[in-house]
Structures are given as C-alpha cells and as structure tokens.
Amino acid sequence: QVQLVESGGGLVQAGGSLRLSCAASGRTFSSYHMGWFRQAPGKEREFVAAIEWTDYHTRYADSVKGRFTISRDNAKNTVYLQMNSLKPEDTAVYYCAADRSWPLLPSGVDYWGKGTLVTVSS
C-alpha cells in the first residue's frame, strides 16, 4: 500500500510559480513510477508529468514542457512539481499518482492522492 498526500497548492498570479509536494508512505515508494495529473472543472483528468523510479527519466505533457519540472527524493519519499510561468489555464486540482507501469495512464494508476487546488489568476 502507498498513501499519497499532496501539498503546496494555492492562489498565484499569472506568470508566478508554485512548488507542489507529494509525500508518500510505504517502504516501497522507490519502486514506483511517480506522476502528476490535473483536473480542471468540467474536464477530464489529464496527464501533466511523470518520473521513472529507475533512471529518473521524465515525461511531460506538451502544455507544460519548459515550464514545469518533476523531481523525486527517494530518501524523503517525496515527489515534487515545480511550476513556473503559470497560466490561468493551469488552474486545476493537481493529483499525485504512483504506478508500477510506465507510462502512467489515468485509467491504470495504482494509487492516487486526494489532490491540491492550484488557482492561477489573470
């Protein structure tokens, strides 16, 4: 079992930055690929970024490439999402995800966090 708890969401102006954190419980955290998804009101949950547990290879949605950076610290059982140059369209609930399969797909994620709200004002 892996439990995920997100933090770091909030209200920020367009062009600003936020860093999300996802703290994981469980001794097998380092063997899971980790990722972030988001869901805006009235829209489906979509992939944002992911990082492999082996070589730390990363993958990003086209909409966030060059602005967001995912990283992980296995010693702290934590994964991060640094979000820069935020846009109003980034407004959504952001969910942390853990999965033994790569790539991470919304339909196949093993564990989800409860989410943290990010609101970007124009």
Salt bridges, closest charged atoms under 4 A:
GLU46 OE2 - ARG38 NE 2.66
ASP62 OD1 - LYS65 NZ 3.20
ASP90 OD1 - ARG38 NH1 2.93
ASP90 OD2 - ARG67 NH1 2.77
